[in-house]
């Protein structure tokens, strides 16, 4: 990989065009990409990059994986879209496979959407339907709305429902008021969660029952911060005691990203807790837009009835075929074992770097982060990009790593070699 001190002519030309036609919601893109192969991607000027972000944990099989390309091409030659007046074989097979991989109980069902935000929108609507049942069980609560508890520093999406459960004030405030009766508790603090449950009750200041708690087991956008197994176990116990749902957002942590199919299947992240529902997206279709919700058990699944939710593109056959190919490849190539091995190699290598920029290393599998000595994450990521490595400034003082699950030992060594050379005097962002 050659150094890229400045944008090439083609990148600059295309970025000028981008500014003229795209709404400025993402800022100026870093590069204009042209094609990829495996863990590598090339921009329109022919510059090569080793991708340790994977489309933000999306490209599970990297770029142009033959099984993924073949599945989409074959399905496109058959039928690409039918609408939800009809079903297709890939859609049905995929739902069955996801229920199997999640080890969900008999009677569990899947809802397909097109993104993680849509999966979480569905989960919030399901929780609201469930909340209505609580008023029947607790009639003396009166008309006070059932509540959904979310975590500080959690991220569940930018659509209005998902945004209501997303903590980051800078992206929430301009759209308020959002969905009512969504409240935040301090992530990892059992007393904060207990207090929120205790606010249910009679009297002028009492609140409605808690319908659901929604959480990520690793808060990705907060800087790859695990909640802690003890906290998750306490949350499960409080939900059980108060007839509330526990919804785990597996959008970033699911589909093998942490070394298990879903993060809740890792004892060190969940303490063995079984959720009532999980949401998924990102890696499930290996780059094709797809997300969704798995409701555990018949009783919860049955709350959605015809017309209560839907999406024109949900579960379309192209996405389902891409997802089936992705899941089969992860199984056939034993990529969960690779995730564990390469994740350990990456974390150990980051901890061993002889560079005072780098501090605490955290994460599981191939969702990892390193703390920086000062808030220069964007400068570090920019320097790395100029030297052929894509990493993510997930917080002012932290870098995030989420490479494809196919990443090799040599890829990890190359990543570490670039990071070792990052100057220690980069300015604050």
Secondary structure, DSSP 8 states (H G I E B T S, - for coil): -----S--HHHHHHHHHHHHHS-TTS-S-S--EEEEEBTEEEETT--EEEESSHHHHT-TT-BS-HHHHHHHHHHHTT-S---TTS--HHHHHHHHHHHHHTT--TT-EEEEESSHHHHHHHHHHHHHHHHHHHHHH-GGGTT---EEEEETT----SSHHHHHT---HHHHGGG-S-STTEEEE-TT-HHHHHHHHHTBSSSTT-B--EEEEEE-SEETTTTSEE--HHHHHHHHHHHHHTT-EEEEE-TTTTTTTTSSSSGGG-HHHHTT---SEEEE-GGGGTTS--EEEEE-SHHHHTT--TTSS--SSTT-HHHHHHHHHHHHHHHHTTHHHHHHHHHHHHHHHHHH---TTEEEEEEETTEEEEEESSS-HHHHHHHHHHTTEE-EEEETTEEEE---TT--HHHHHHHHHHHHTS-TT----
